Amino acid sequence: MLSPHFLEKAKALDAQDPLARFRERFYLPSNAIYFDGNSLGLLSKDSETAVQKALAEWRDLAVLGWTQAQPAWMRLAETLSHKLAPLVGAEPDEVLVANSTTVNLHQLLSTLYSPRAERNQILTDSLIFPSTAYALKSHLALHGLDPAETLVVIEGDENHTIEEGDIIAQMRGGVGMALLSGVLYKSGQLLDMERLTAIAHERGILIGFDCAHSIGSVPHQFDAWGVDFAFWCHYKHINGGPGAVGGLYLNRKHFQRAPGLAGWFGSRPDRQFEMSLEFDHAVGASGLQIGTPAILSMAPLVGSLQIFEEAGIENIRRKSLGLNNYFRKITETFAAAFGLRCITPSEDNRRGGHVTYEHSRAAQILEALGRAGIVIDFRPPNLIRFAPTALYNTFEECYRVANALETLLRSEAN
Ligand SMILES: Cc1ncc(COP(=O)(O)O)c(C=O)c1O
């Protein structure tokens, strides 16, 4: 049994929560506690309204929607870049909403990776998301290089975390580019993107980050840090809906580069409809657009980014750390007794928006919690991730999930 003190404290924390009012803007699953916003964020009423508006504009304006919708569909990507820019610490023209996450990585690699014989290696780690690794290997292969020789992979440890010192030690020799995660998807470790960028640059290495798990949960300052490029998805912490269109950042120092994968929506806007067969690319991240924007998959972002604008990413981060800390503090009172081990770093500046536990019966815990109305997720073979989310979860829910977990483990042990 957990101490009743934890529940009282949770209620007190909820009563003082400056972001509490945002919870009612979301559709919460009935009879369930949703701790899976790091996989698929919930639908907000704002996003629902934005999608309905896009459908009504399609119905009423048909093709005229490209120029007469509010905002015009031709300009929707630009509108979203303005809203996203504060979340990544960039100018709007360095941010693009288009394509999918993996396609954006392909686009960035084809634009920025130009192997010189003596610096053709890419540095990454063994804990990067599989699709990111596949994209890296395919680019090396497209350049006629053998990934076994040109992909330098830092090994993670038993906690699915990476020593930054190990990454830095490998920033040498033939490495011309580094690609790392902002927040590692299994352990939730947050890398020090500022420090890694500074050291990469001292050593003449371009550096980019997969920010799928940090965007919308952790503030970024890409311009101030000097990051070269980044990409991310919008369906996790940003709540943009299943398969929402992805995002990327291109530092303006690379604006002169021609897009690696050219397409007509990457054209200079004033020349796109000249329909010339010569590609004259837009200067900036929007030059990396490829084809016609997926308006219906972008529409939810109009609503969800409105919520981020109102809530403020610094406030979101503060509450996210508070929720994660609280959940962890309660869980740590019984974890070791039941073979549950937290692999997420404990320092605030080393973790993102979820807490991961390792347990030999992780899959069974996931199922049993699911039956008890608690939605979390599972990464085989033995990890369960809990993501109490600042915009729609409460401290009381942290207590309730920890309590359900304790009850379950205790009943299994008896
Ligand atoms: C960390 C990370 N990187 C990349 C991807 C790939 O994203 P997509 O399937 O949208 O291309 C994902 C998907 O979940 C992810 O979690």
PDBQT file of the ligand as one rigid body, heavy atoms in Angstrom, charges set to zero:
ROOT
HETATM    1  C1  LIG A 501      12.839   8.766 -32.468  1.00  0.00    +0.000 C 
HETATM    2  C2  LIG A 501      12.144   8.500 -33.771  1.00  0.00    +0.000 A 
HETATM    3  N1  LIG A 501      12.766   8.810 -34.921  1.00  0.00    +0.000 NA
HETATM    4  C3  LIG A 501      12.193   8.579 -36.118  1.00  0.00    +0.000 A 
HETATM    5  C4  LIG A 501      10.940   8.008 -36.212  1.00  0.00    +0.000 A 
HETATM    6  C5  LIG A 501      10.356   7.718 -37.568  1.00  0.00    +0.000 C 
HETATM    7  O1  LIG A 501       9.253   8.502 -37.823  1.00  0.00    +0.000 OA
HETATM    8  P1  LIG A 501       8.286   8.315 -39.099  1.00  0.00    +0.000 P 
HETATM    9  O2  LIG A 501       7.697   6.965 -38.986  1.00  0.00    +0.000 OA
HETATM   10  O3  LIG A 501       7.269   9.381 -38.908  1.00  0.00    +0.000 OA
HETATM   11  O4  LIG A 501       9.102   8.480 -40.316  1.00  0.00    +0.000 OA
HETATM   12  C6  LIG A 501      10.238   7.697 -35.030  1.00  0.00    +0.000 A 
HETATM   13  C7  LIG A 501       8.894   7.090 -35.066  1.00  0.00    +0.000 C 
HETATM   14  O5  LIG A 501       8.274   6.782 -34.096  1.00  0.00    +0.000 OA
HETATM   15  C8  LIG A 501      10.863   7.949 -33.786  1.00  0.00    +0.000 A 
HETATM   16  O6  LIG A 501      10.280   7.634 -32.614  1.00  0.00    +0.000 OA
ENDROOT
TORSDOF 0
